[in-house]
Amino acid sequence: MTARPRTAGRHTHPGRSRLNKAEPGGKQPFAEFVPRLRERYEANRDAATAAPMAAYMRGKFEFLGIKGPLAHRLLREALAGLTRPTQAELQEAAEALWALPEREYKYAGAAILRRYVAACDASFLPVAQELILTKPWWDTVDALAANVVGPLVARHPELGAVMDEWILSEDIWLARTALLHQLKYRARTDAAKLTRYCLLRGGDKEFFIRKAIGWALREYSKTDADAVRAFVARHDGELSGLSKREALLWLNGRKPKARTAD
């Protein structure tokens, strides 16, 4: 990580904390979170489960072998009784978790950012960008796009100019983030920006970009079905077949398949 390199090595022993003094009200400081989570995750490491999880992600990443429901429960336990984090504490925790090799720690980092994103201001976007670009794949990128970058841009409209830069980026993950950052905006979606972004990358050969175009349009079709149907028809020759199929899934009475490793 380049933003705060000292963070990665700060919590090296599961269960050991550099702070134990309770805050007013009896809560423990948020600095306890990463060691508490590591202690719980390490205690539930399962090599037999980790192997198929790694295979599902094409062998790109290491896994502890902790499936979603258990991971969520352990995360809640690690957060229990802790103070609400500041932006600086969130950054430190996320960077520490991203520095660990197993993928579940990055999922936990994305989860706490989603939970406490309201504590972050516009200055957090470069931190989110660094996380997006660190060992990127659709799993972490999409979580950050919809749940961290999206809320930041919604609260700080000036960050829209950064999205205008990212959509043109040669890095597919920044471009995908720009396409997906409005995923949960619903009626607040800037439709003109969404369709402009889709057309800017409509001729892209990259699978992850084509898929993101379709996904973004499909989500917006739940808010304005006629607009999406008309847009796809009007730009039939500018969008890939994959983008068009994904965009019209709901409108054609079909449901998207469960997320895969793409």
HUJOZI-V783960 format. One record per residue. N is the residue number from 1. RES is the residue in one small letter. SS is DSSP state (hx for helix, st for strand, lp for the rest). PSI is psi as a letter, one per 30 degrees, with the letter a starting at -180 (NA if undefined). Layout:
{{N & RES & SS & PSI} {N & RES & SS & PSI}}
//
This chain:
{{1 & m & lp & k} {2 & t & lp & f} {3 & a & lp & e} {4 & r & lp & i} {5 & p & hx & f} {6 & r & hx & f} {7 & t & hx & e} {8 & a & lp & e} {9 & g & lp & g} {10 & r & lp & e} {11 & h & lp & j} {12 & t & lp & f} {13 & h & lp & j} {14 & p & lp & k} {15 & g & lp & f} {16 & r & lp & k} {17 & s & lp & k} {18 & r & lp & f} {19 & l & lp & k} {20 & n & lp & f} {21 & k & lp & k} {22 & a & st & k} {23 & e & lp & l} {24 & p & lp & k} {25 & g & lp & g} {26 & g & lp & g} {27 & k & lp & l} {28 & q & st & l} {29 & p & lp & l} {30 & f & lp & f} {31 & a & lp & f} {32 & e & hx & f} {33 & f & hx & e} {34 & v & hx & e} {35 & p & hx & e} {36 & r & hx & e} {37 & l & hx & e} {38 & r & hx & e} {39 & e & hx & e} {40 & r & hx & e} {41 & y & hx & e} {42 & e & hx & e} {43 & a & hx & f} {44 & n & lp & g} {45 & r & lp & k} {46 & d & lp & j} {47 & a & hx & e} {48 & a & hx & e} {49 & t & hx & e} {50 & a & hx & e} {51 & a & hx & e} {52 & p & hx & f} {53 & m & hx & e} {54 & a & hx & e} {55 & a & hx & e} {56 & y & hx & e} {57 & m & lp & g} {58 & r & lp & g} {59 & g & lp & g} {60 & k & lp & f} {61 & f & lp & l} {62 & e & st & l} {63 & f & lp & l} {64 & l & lp & f} {65 & g & lp & g} {66 & i & lp & j} {67 & k & lp & l} {68 & g & hx & e} {69 & p & hx & e} {70 & l & hx & e} {71 & a & hx & e} {72 & h & hx & e} {73 & r & hx & e} {74 & l & hx & e} {75 & l & hx & e} {76 & r & hx & e} {77 & e & hx & e} {78 & a & hx & f} {79 & l & hx & f} {80 & a & lp & k} {81 & g & lp & g} {82 & l & st & l} {83 & t & lp & l} {84 & r & lp & k} {85 & p & lp & l} {86 & t & lp & l} {87 & q & hx & e} {88 & a & hx & e} {89 & e & hx & e} {90 & l & hx & e} {91 & q & hx & e} {92 & e & hx & e} {93 & a & hx & e} {94 & a & hx & e} {95 & e & hx & e} {96 & a & hx & e} {97 & l & hx & e} {98 & w & hx & f} {99 & a & lp & f} {100 & l & lp & k} {101 & p & lp & e} {102 & e & st & k} {103 & r & hx & e} {104 & e & hx & f} {105 & y & hx & e} {106 & k & hx & e} {107 & y & hx & e} {108 & a & hx & e} {109 & g & hx & e} {110 & a & hx & e} {111 & a & hx & e} {112 & i & hx & e} {113 & l & hx & e} {114 & r & hx & e} {115 & r & hx & e} {116 & y & hx & g} {117 & v & hx & f} {118 & a & hx & f} {119 & a & hx & f} {120 & c & lp & k} {121 & d & lp & a} {122 & a & hx & f} {123 & s & hx & f} {124 & f & hx & f} {125 & l & hx & e} {126 & p & hx & e} {127 & v & hx & e} {128 & a & hx & e} {129 & q & hx & e} {130 & e & hx & e} {131 & l & hx & e} {132 & i & hx & e} {133 & l & hx & f} {134 & t & lp & j} {135 & k & lp & h} {136 & p & lp & k} {137 & w & lp & l} {138 & w & hx & e} {139 & d & hx & e} {140 & t & hx & e} {141 & v & hx & e} {142 & d & hx & e} {143 & a & hx & e} {144 & l & hx & e} {145 & a & hx & e} {146 & a & hx & e} {147 & n & hx & f} {148 & v & hx & e} {149 & v & hx & e} {150 & g & hx & e} {151 & p & hx & e} {152 & l & hx & e} {153 & v & hx & e} {154 & a & hx & e} {155 & r & hx & f} {156 & h & lp & i} {157 & p & hx & f} {158 & e & hx & f} {159 & l & hx & f} {160 & g & hx & f} {161 & a & hx & e} {162 & v & hx & e} {163 & m & hx & e} {164 & d & hx & f} {165 & e & hx & e} {166 & w & hx & e} {167 & i & lp & f} {168 & l & lp & f} {169 & s & lp & k} {170 & e & lp & f} {171 & d & lp & j} {172 & i & hx & f} {173 & w & hx & e} {174 & l & hx & e} {175 & a & hx & e} {176 & r & hx & e} {177 & t & hx & e} {178 & a & hx & e} {179 & l & hx & e} {180 & l & hx & f} {181 & h & lp & f} {182 & q & lp & g} {183 & l & lp & e} {184 & k & lp & g} {185 & y & lp & f} {186 & r & hx & c} {187 & a & hx & f} {188 & r & hx & g} {189 & t & lp & k} {190 & d & lp & j} {191 & a & hx & e} {192 & a & hx & e} {193 & k & hx & e} {194 & l & hx & e} {195 & t & hx & e} {196 & r & hx & e} {197 & y & hx & e} {198 & c & hx & e} {199 & l & hx & e} {200 & l & hx & e} {201 & r & lp & g} {202 & g & lp & e} {203 & g & lp & g} {204 & d & lp & k} {205 & k & lp & f} {206 & e & lp & k} {207 & f & hx & e} {208 & f & hx & f} {209 & i & hx & e} {210 & r & hx & e} {211 & k & hx & e} {212 & a & hx & e} {213 & i & hx & e} {214 & g & hx & e} {215 & w & hx & e} {216 & a & hx & e} {217 & l & hx & e} {218 & r & hx & e} {219 & e & hx & e} {220 & y & hx & f} {221 & s & hx & f} {222 & k & lp & f} {223 & t & lp & e} {224 & d & lp & i} {225 & a & hx & e} {226 & d & hx & e} {227 & a & hx & e} {228 & v & hx & e} {229 & r & hx & e} {230 & a & hx & e} {231 & f & hx & e} {232 & v & hx & e} {233 & a & hx & e} {234 & r & hx & f} {235 & h & lp & h} {236 & d & lp & e} {237 & g & lp & f} {238 & e & lp & f} {239 & l & lp & k} {240 & s & lp & l} {241 & g & hx & e} {242 & l & hx & e} {243 & s & hx & e} {244 & k & hx & e} {245 & r & hx & e} {246 & e & hx & e} {247 & a & hx & e} {248 & l & lp & g} {249 & l & lp & e} {250 & w & lp & e} {251 & l & lp & f} {252 & n & lp & g} {253 & g & lp & g} {254 & r & lp & l} {255 & k & lp & k} {256 & p & lp & k} {257 & k & lp & l} {258 & a & lp & k} {259 & r & lp & k} {260 & t & lp & a} {261 & a & lp & g} {262 & d & lp & NA}}
//
